[in-house]
C-alpha cells in the first residue's frame, strides 16, 4: 500500500501506473522483484522494455530504500545511493566489485583489488553492514498467515438441492448438566 501510494504521487501516465502496480504486486515479502523486465513486458503486452525499466527505476527510488531490487547487490547499491557520496562511493565500489570477497570477509584481498587501504575497506564494510538486505522486512503484515473460516457454507446435496451447513469448528460443544436436566423434568418448575 505504501509503495502504491508513492507510485500514484510520482506517476500520472496510465500505462506507467499499470506497469508500476504490476511490479509492486510482484515484489516478494523481502521487497525483491521476482520477475525480469522482459517477463513484465510480456505479461503486460508492453512493446518497449525500456518503459518497464524506466518505471522500475522510479519505484526503486521509493521508501524503503532498496525496494524492487532484483538481487542483493542491486539492493545494497540502491540503499547506498541514498547516502552522501563521500560515504557511499567506497562502499559502492566494494559492493559492485568485491561482493563475493565481502561475504567471506577478505578485507585485505578487497583492499588489494581496489587499491585502497584496509582501514578504508573496513569503514566501507561498516557502512554496508548498516544496510538492510531485506528492505521490506519491517513492512510485512504482523501475521502473515491469516485464514478466514466461514460461519456457514452452501453445499449441493445428492438430490441436487442446496443445503446450508454451519461450520462448527471452534464452537464449544453444548452440554447440559445432569442436575439441571432433572430439574427441567419436574413439572412444577
N, C-alpha and C positions, 0 to 999 in steps of 0.2 A: 504494500500500500504506500509506503514511504517513497519507494522508487517511482511508482506510478504517479504520485503527486508531483514529484520533481520533473518527471517526463512531461506532464501536461503544462508545467510552468515554462519549461525550456523549448518545447517543440510545438509548433502550430500546424505544420503540414500533415494532412490526414494519412498519407502513405507512411510518413516517418513515424507518426503516432502508432500506426498498426504494427510496423516493424519493431518499434520500441516496446510495445506491450508484449509482443511475441518473445522478444529477447528476455524481458523481465520474467515472463512466465516460464522460461526455460533455464532459470538460474537454480542451481541446487541449494540445499539448505546451508551450505557454507558461503554461498554468493558467487560461485563459479558458473560460467556459461558452459552448458553441456553440449551445445551444437556448434558446428563450424558456420562461418558466414555463408558458405556455399549451400549448406543444408537449409539455412534460414531463407535464403533467396529462393531456393527450390520450393520449399513449403509454402511460401507466400506468393509465388509466381512473380518475383521481382527480377527484372532483366539485368539490372546493374548491381553487381556485388558491392561496388563502391558505395552505393547508397546504404546498404546494410552496414558496411564498415564505418561509414560516417555516423549513423545513428548509434552504433555500438560505442564509438569514441565519445559521444555525448553522454551516454549512460555511465561510462567508465569514469567520468568526472563527478558523478553524484556521490552523495554521502550514503553509506560509509565508504571511505577511501579503499580502493582495491576491488570493489564490487564489479562483477561482469568480466573478470579476468578469465582467461582460458587455461592458465596454468599458474603454478606457484611463482615462477619468475616474473610473469606479467603482473601478477597480484602485488608483489613486492615493489616492482618498478612504478606501478600506479600510485602506491602509497608514498613512495619516495618523491614523486612529482609534487606532492602537497607540502614538502619541507622546503626550507630555504636552500638555494643552490649550493652554498658553501658546505652544508651538511649532507645534502643529497648526492652531490657529484661523486665523491669517493665511494659511498655506499652503492650507488647505482652501477659504478664500474665493477665492483665486487660481484653484485647480483648478475649483471649482464655477462661478465667474462669468467667468473670463477664460482658459480653456484654449486657445482659438484664438489669442489675443494672446500667450500664453506661448510657444506653438510658434514664433511669429515674433519672439520676444524684444523685444516692445514694452513695456518696463518702465514708461516714462513714461505710456503710454496706460493701462496696468493701474492705476498709481497714481492717475491722474485718475478712472478709472471707479470704483475702490473707495474713493476719497477717503482715501488713506493716503500717507505719504511714500515716495519712491522707494527709500530705504535699507531700509525695511521690506519692500518688494516684493522687493528683491534678497536679503534674508535669507530670505524665504519661498521664493524660487527656489532658493536653496542647499539648503534642506530638501527641496524637491521633486526636485531633481537627485540627491539621495542615495537616492531610492526606486527600486525595480526595476519597470520597465514590463512585464516578463515574469517574474512571481513563481515560476513552476515551472521556470525555465531551469536551475537548479542541481540539480534533482531528476529530470532526464531520464536514461534509460539511457546508458551511455558509448557504446555502439554502437547506434544506433537501427535499423539495417537488418541484422539478423542472420537469415540464411536457413539453414534446416537442410536438408541434402541427404540423402535416404535412401540407405542402403547397397545396398538392393535394392528393386525394385518388382515387383508382380504384374500381369501383363497377360493379356488374353484373346486367344488366337491365332485365326486364321481358322477353324479347325475347332472352335471353341467350347471349347477346353481352356485351362486356366490355365498360365501359364509364369512362372517367376521369372527376372528379369533383374538381373544385378549392375550397379550404377552404377560405371562405370569412370572417370568424371570425377574428376580429382585423383589418380588412381593412376598411378605411373610405369610406362612400358612395360617389359615384361620382355624383356631381350636377353641372349643368351649369346655370350660371347667366342669367336671362331673357334678360338683355340688350345685352349680347354677342350673345345670341340665335337670337335676332332680327337683329344684325349686320351681322351674317352669312347668313341670308336670303336675304340680299341686294346683288344684282348681281354685283355691281361694286367693291366689295372687293376681 
